[in-house]
Structure formats: structure tokens, C-alpha cells
Amino acid sequence: MPTFQTYNVTPTLPGTLEPLREMSFNLWWTWEPSARRLFRHLDPELWNRTNHNPVRMLQLSRQSRLEEVSQDKAFLRELKQVHDAFRNYLERRETYGKTGAGSAIKNPVAYFSAEFGFHESIPNYSGGLGILAGDHCKSASDLDLNFVAIGLLYRHGYFKQEIDKDGAQQAISLNQNFHHLPIREMRRGDAKLLVSVPILDREVFAKIWQLQVGRVSLYLLDTDTPENNAEDRLITAELYGGDLEMRMRQEIMLGIGGVKTLSALGIEAEVFHMNEGHSAFLALERIRLSVVAKKLDFYSALQVAAAANVFTTHTPVPAGNDSFPREMMKKYFGDFARELGIPFDELFSFGQTRVDRSDPFSMTILALPARERREQIAR
């Protein structure tokens, strides 16, 4: 059977234009008008055709056009001004994070979200929750906070909306090529960096991509890797796609896989911020680590974990808060409860109101911060 290889042929960027490549791989340009104007001036038609994606635009640019602008004194002058502003932004020392109250944050804040919306050319979001997460990252960059973000990288994004001739909405799958995005695959030496997460009877692997947002790094997990079977490669296929089983697997990968990602990168976070309940399984993983590695009892480990957790909700209505039936939680977390040293019923109760024992397991209730959790324990 013949073997097929896919190659991306890109033009050679003249040396004087190398700053364009550097800036295209940092989303600072998305909130800096002068940078967007610079990329648009390079080729207005191509800028629009690539959905305002500088990385893809540089890949598709005509070599003759690149050679032309590399000799254009006006363009080079504008490029220098924008690049100087970019470097000054990254290197500035008098910032809130370095000289203000933010300098008290010695270890990073780790911000977890199921979606991040920075710009239309990076469709890893569906709406308001993603835009909120993206703006949170941009603000952290502007303030120069000690801050990292964790999410999932979806092959098909959410979907593209189109209106057909009858006025009905049609959902168009995206099927993204990640090499057209401003992301870089994390590696350890010559090998890609992988994290593994136990799901049911097997280990599911995820590779890690880095997206630079000004001074802030976002790390995105991607299960579409040959180490997984076909079913598990679909975990990060689509934002909010699939059935309840797929949602469970995505949220295990985000929360538990996200904690493992920080460890693999050598990042010791001081605060774990859950943007909505999708990542709340991170709390269980952090408790498990204290029980297994530090030999704490469950309730001591719970207090240590809860003291460092922050939870914010964007959608405080039932439809916007995930919950799982008892049978599904038992299927996925029965062994996990044994590792924690508690009965499964006790673990399950941490996702309930404790008013109605027939309630499903709510990710929002699990994510509630330390004060509310202590009150529940007291009751």
C-alpha cells in the first residue's frame, strides 16, 4: 500500500521581514491596532482570505510580494516601529506584576477553561465564556502577572455558522490544520512532550501545544495523537460535541490532564482558577496527589487543595452547568475513590447539594471554593 506524505511549501521570508514571523506567533497583535494594520498592509486581499491570520498569510504570500516589501522603506519603517513597541511591551520592567501588588505572587496562578476566545482566526471557543477567558489572559499579560492558562485544543473548533437560502442556520465543521495556527508543539529533546491520564481501563495520551498571549503562555492538550486508539483521539475533536460520555472524558482530560501538564512542564502553581465547572476534576486530582505522595488523609488533603482553588461561573443557570449521573461517575471514578481512601458514596456527595441524595453529580458544586466546601463538611 503506498504511503502518502503531506508537505507545506512556504516562501522564504527575507531577513528584514523576520520580525513579522516573530510577532505572528504572539497574540499581542490581536489587541494592538498598529500590528494588525501592518499585517493588513502586507497583502490586504490575502489578509481577508486567511481570516486575518498572520501565520497563514505569511505561508501563502507570494515570494515576489515579500521581496517587494522587503525593499519598501515606508513599510520597513512601520515594521520597525511596531516591532519596537512589541519588544518594549515584553521587556518592560515597571509593571504591576513586577513592582506593584502583583509581585507578591511568587508561584503562578493556573487558569483553567474549556474554551479560549482571542481572535476569529483561532476558533477554539463558542461564545462569551471563551471571550471572557481570552480577555482574562490578555489582562494578565498587560498586568504582567505570574500566570499560565490550561485548555484543550479542538481539531474542529466549535463550528462555523452559515445561513442557507431558506434562512436556516447551518453548522460547518472546520477541521483545522494546527500548523496554520500560531502554536508550537512542546517537546522534550527530540520527542514530543506527552501526558497520560487514566480513563476507564486505559491510559489516554495528550500532546501539549503552547500559544503565546503577550507575556502569558496558554498550554493546550490534544489527544489526536498516534499513541491513542481512534475513540480516544476524538476526545479533543470538537468543543461541546458528542454525548455525555464524551463530555466526561473531555473534562477529565482538562482537569486531571491539566494538572499533569503543569507537572510535566515543571510549573508549581500556587492558585488554581477554574473558569466554570468544566475543569473541576482538577480538585480531585490535587487531593489524590496529596493523599498518595504526601500521605495525608482525605480531609486534610481536601483542605490543602481547597485553600488554593478559585472558582468563577459565567453561566449561573442549570443548562450551563454540567452534571453526571451516579452510574457514570461510578464507572469513571470508582477506582479513584479507592485511591483517595474514601467510599465512592462520599466522593459522589461532593458534587451534590446534600439536600436531595438523588441529585446527579454537579461539576459546579464540586468546584465551589474552600469556604462553601467547609460549610458542607460541617453539615
N, C-alpha and C positions, 0 to 999 in steps of 0.2 A: 504494500500500500504506500503510495507516495506521501512524503512529508512536505507540508507547506509552511513557509515562514512569512511573516508579515514584517515589512520594513517601513519605517517612516523616513522619508527623504526631506531634509530641511536645508534651507540655504545657509551659506556661510555668512555669519554676521561680521561685518568689518570691525576692526578693533575700536574705532572711535564710537561705535554704537553699542559696545558691550554693556554700558550702564543700563540700556533698555532691558537686556536679559535679566540683569540683577534685580531691577525693580519689578519686572513682570512676575517674579517668584516671591513677592511680598505684597500682601493685600493692602498695604499702606496706600497704594494708588487708588483704591476704591473710595476713599474718603478725602482724597486730595485732588481738587479740580484741575490744578496745573498739570498733574501727572496724566489724568485722563485726556486732557486736551493735547498733550504731547503725543500719546499713542494714536489719537484720532488723526492728528496731522500727518502721521507716517503714511496712512492709506485710509481715507475716510470710507471708501466702499468696502474694503476688507474688514475694517473695524466693525461695521454694521453686520456684515455677513457672518462674522465669527461670534456674534452676540456679545461684542465688546470684551473679548478675551485676548489679552495681550500675548499670552503664551502661544495660543493657536495662531494668532495673527503673525507672529514672528516666524512660525513654522511654515506658513503659507505665503509669506511675502515673496515677491519676485526679486531675484538677485539684482536685477538691474535697478529696481527701485531702492534697494538697500545701498547699493553703490552710489546712487544719485544723492540720497540724503546724507551719506557719509561725507560728501563734499559741500553740502549746503551750510554756509556759515551761520545763517539765521537759525536753522534747525539745531545745529550743534551748540549754539549759544543758549537756546532754550533748553536743550538737553542738559547742559552743564548746570543751569540754574535749578532745574528740577532735581537732578541727582544730588547737588549740594544740599538742597532742602531735605532730601531723603536721608543722606548721611548725617546731617546735623540733628535730625529727629532721632535717629537711632543712638547717636553718641552723646546726646545732651545729658549733662550730669545734674543740673539743678531741677530735679523733678520731685513730685510728691512722693514717689516711691523710693527715692534715694535720700532726700533731705527733709521731707515732711513726715507726717504721722505714718505714712505707708512704709517707712523704713523700719518700723517695728516688726514687720512680717519677715521673719528670718527664713522660714521654710515656705515653699509655695502653697498658695491656695489652688486646689484642683477643682475645676468647674466641669461638671458632667451634664451633658444634654444629648437627647436623641437626635436633634437637628440643629444645624447652624446655618443661618442665612446672612451671607456677606454681600453677595452680588449675583445678578441674574446669570452670569457665566459659570457659576459654581452651584448647580441646582441640588444642594444637599439639605433642602428644607421644604416645608409645605406652606408655611404662613407665619403668623405672629410669634409663635414660640421660637421659631428659628431666627427670626429677625431680632427678637429680644436677646437671644444667646449671642448672635453676631455683634450686636451693639455693646453687649457686656464685655466681649473680648476687645473691641475697639477702644472702649473707655479704659479698660485695664491697661492697654498699651499706652494710651495717652498719659495716664497717670503713672506709668512705669511701675506697676505693681509686680510683686513676685507671684506669678500667676501662670498656670498652664490649663489647657482645656482638653477634654476627652470626649470623643464621639464615635460614631460609626460612619463608614464611607459606603454609600449605596450605589451599586452599579447602574441602576435605573433611576436614581434620584426619587422624586415623588412622581410626578408626571407633568407633561406639558398640556395645557388646556387649549383646545381649539373649538370654535363654534362652526357647526356644519351649515349647509344651505337651508336646513329646516329650523335653525336657531337653537339646536340642542348642543350641549357640551360634549365634546369627545376627549377622552384621555389618551394621549400619545406617549408611549414608552420611550425613554431617552437612550438607554444602552450606551453609557458614557465610555469613552476611551480615557483612562486616567492619565495617560501620557500627554493628553491635551490640556491638563489642568495644572495649576501652579503648586503641585505637591511633589514631595520627594519620598521615596521608599526608604525607611530606616533599615540600616544594615549593621551587622556585627562582623567586621572584617570583610570577607568576600561573600558572606552569606546574608540573606535577608533575615531580619530580626522577627522571630515568631513568638507569640504567647499561646499557651494552650489552656483551655477551660474544659473541665469535665461536664459533659451534658449527657444525661442518661448513662449508657454503658460505654461511652467512648470519649476520647479527647478530641475537642474541636480546636483547630488552629486558626490564628488570625495574624496576618502580617500588618505592619504599622506604617502609616503614611504621615508625614509631617506637613502641615500647612502653616506658613508663617504669616502672622497678622500683626504687622508693625513689630513691636518688641515681644509679642506673645506667641507661643507655639501652641498649635492645636494638633493633637495626635488622634488619628482616625483608624479604627480597626476594620479590617477587610478579610472576610472568610473565603473569598473566591480565590483559593489557592490549591494547588495540586495535592497537598497533604490531606485535604478533606475529601469525603465522599460527595457525590453530586447533590445530595439533600442538604448537607451542611454548607456547601458553597453558596447556597441560596439564602443563608441567614442574613447577609448584608446586601441582598439583591435589590430590595425596594423599601423605601421609607413607608411605614404603616401599611405594608402589603401583607398578604397571606392571612391565615386563620389565627386563632388564639394560641395554638401550639407555636407558630412562628413568632408571634409576639413574645411569648415566654422565652424562647431561645434568643431573640434579639436583646431582650432586657437582661438576661443572664450574661450575654456577651458584653453588653455595655457596662453593667455594674461590676460584675466579678472580673470580666476580662479587662475592664478599665483599671481596676486596682492592680491586676497583674502587669499591665502595661507600664504603670508608674514604676513598679519594682524593677521591671526589665530595663527601664531607661535610667535607673539609679536615682529616681526622684522621690524624696521623702516629703510628702505633703503634710502640712500642718492642719489644713482645713479642707473638708470635702463638701463642696457645694453641689447639691442636687437641684438642677433646674427642672422641676416637675418630677413625678414619681417614677419615671421610666428607668432611672439608674439606681433605684433604692436597694437593689440586691447588693450594692457595694457595702452597705451597713452590715449585712450578714457575713460577707467575706472578711471584713475588717475584724468582726467579732471572732470568726473562725481562726484567723491568724493569731490573735491574742491567746485563744484557748490552746491551739496546737503548739505555737512557737514559744509563747511566754508562760504557758502552763497556768493561766488564770482560769478561775471558774467562770461559768457563763455570765453571771450577773455582774461580776467585776469587769469582764471584758466588754459587756454591753455599755457600762457607764463610761469606760475609756473611749469606746467608739462614738457614743452619742455626744460626748463633750466636744468632739471635733467636727460634728456634722452640721451642715446648714441646709435648710430646705426652703425653696420658694416655689409657689404654684402660680401658673399663668392662666389656668383654666379651672376655676373652682366650681365646676358643675359635674354631676355624675358621669355624663357622657365623655368627659375629658380626663377621667381618672381610671386607669386600668385596674382590673381585679381579676382574680383567677379562682376557679372552683377548687374545693378541697381535694378532689381526686387528682387534679392536675398538679397541685402543689405537692401532694404526697409522692406522685410519680417522679417529680424533678428534685425534691428536697428531702425525701425520706432519709437517705444516707447522710445528707448534710446535717440534719438534726442530730443524728448519732455522733457525728464529729463534734458538734457543739456540746454534747453531753446532756441533752435535754430531750424529753419526749416530743414527738412530732406535733402533738396537740398543743404543746406550749409554744413551739415555734410558730405554728399557724395562728395562734391567738394574737401575735404581734402585728398581724395585718387585719385585725378585726376591731370593731368598736367596743367589744366586750359588753355590749348591751344585748345583742342578738347573736347567739352562738351559731346560728345557721348562716350568718353573713359569709360571703366569699372573702378571699384574701386581697385586701386593698393595698396597692403599692403606695398610695398617698399616706395611708395610716402608718405603714412601715417607715415611711420617710420622715414622719413627724420628729421635730428636734428634741433635744435632751429633756427640756422641762416637761413637755407633754408626755414623754415616754416614762419619766419618773413618776408622774401622777398616775399613769395607767398601772404601773407596777404596784404602787401603793394601794390601789383599789383592788 
